[in-house]
Amino acid sequence: MKISTKGVKVFSKGFNEPKGIVFIKEHLYFSDINCVWKVDKDGNKSVFVKKEDFLKEVLYLNDVAVDGDGTGFYVADMGATNYMRDKNNNLWPLESDEAKLVPQLGRIYHVNLEGEVIVVQDTSPLMLNPNGVGVDNDDNIMVSSFFLGNF
């Protein structure tokens, strides 16, 4: 949606579950489950990175953040989100047997503006389901882990 003093109107459509979004060199880039979209100033869209372009199987792409020099962006794959909750959609208690079964599948990728993808943070027991990703003033990647609450 485009929101302005003139109101709200559809800017671009046809996505599944768009999540994180960044603006780099006249384009919007955002994650959408297992791909990354690119949208121009007129709302024209194209798949920028397909699921097959990722080096590992992506399960649930979420947040994105511009890298320190503006030549690409980081994107978080939350991994196996279907293991985090019970049948009532409540998160398992961290000390429960069910929580111990959450697989380490979350990763952080870097995508440059040519669409090349690399893994910059592979799976980790501290980062089961990375949700947020950002870059600090020293170009360090910051990651928040949804299920465990680690940062």
N, C-alpha and C positions, 0 to 999 in steps of 0.2 A: 504494500500500500504506500502511496505517497501522501503525506500529511503536510498541508501548508495552510496559510491564512485563508486560502480560497476553498478549503475543505479537504475531504479525503477522497481519493480515487484509486482505482486499481492501477498499479504501475507495471506489474508483470505477474503472470499466473501459470499454473500447470505444474506445481511442485508437490512433493509428498509431505515431508516434515522439515521445512527449512529451519535451521538452527542458527549457528554463529554466522556473523556477516562482517566483512571488511570492505573498505573502499581503497583501491590502489590504482593509480594511473588511469583514471576515468572509467573504471569498471567496479561493479560490486562482485564479490566472490562470496559464496556461502555454501555450507555443508547441508546435505539433504540425505539422511540415512546412510547411503553407500556411494555417494558421488559428490562432486563439487560443481556448482553452477557458476557461470559468468554472465553478467547482465550489463548491457551498455546503457547509455544515458536515455535511450528511447524505450527501454524495457525489453529489448530483444535479448533472448536468452539462448544459451547453448551449454551443453555439458562440457565443462572444462577438464575434469578428471573423472574418468569412469572407474567403477569398482575394480575392473581388471587392471587398471594402471597402478594400483597400490601394490606394494611388495608382499604384503600379507593380506589375508582375507579381512576385509573391514566389515564390522557388524553393526555399528551405530555411530556414525560421525556426528559430532556435536559442535563444540566451540571452535572458533578460529581466531587468530590474532596475527596482525602484520608483524613481520620480522623486523629486526632493528634497523636494517638499511632500506626497507621498503621495496625489496626485490622479490618478495614472495610472502608466504604466510605459513603459520603452523595450524594444523588441524588435529583435534583430539578424536580418537576412536574410543568410545566408552567400552567396547568389548561386549561381553555377554550380559547384557542388561536383564535378560529373562531369568537370571539366577538370583537376583538381588531381593526379590519380593515374594511374599506368600500369596495365597489365592485371593486374599482381600486387598492386595496391592500395598501391603505394609512391608517396610524393610525388615529383613531378618535381624534379630539382635546380633551384634557382632560376635558374641561368645557362643552363639548357637551352632549346632552341627551343620545346619543349612548354610550359614554364612561361610563356614570353612570350605564349602564345595564351590564357592564362586571362583571360576577359573581366571587365571592371569592371562587375559587376552587384550587388555587395553594398551594403546600405543599413542605416541605423538609423532606425527609426520610433518615434514616440511615440503611445501610445494612451491617451486619457483614459477615465474610468469611465463615460462615455456611449457609448463605442465609436467615438469619432471618431479618425481616424488621420491623422497628418501625417509627412512625411519630415523628420527633423532632421539627418541626415547622408547626403547623396547619394553616389553612387559616387565612388571615389577610387583612383588607382593605388597608394596606400599601404595601402589597406584592401580588397584583392581579395575576401577571404572573411572578413568579420568574424564572430568566433566568440563572444567574451565581450563583455558590455556592463555597465557599472557607473556609479555616480555618486559623486563624491568629496564631501568636506565643504563644498566651495564650489559645489556643484551643477554641476560640470563633468562632461560625459559622457566616460567612459573606454571605449576600445574595443580589444580585442585582435584582431589579424588572424591567422587560423589558418595560411594558406598562407605568408605572408611573415614572420610572427613579429613584426610591428610592434605597438607598443602606443601 
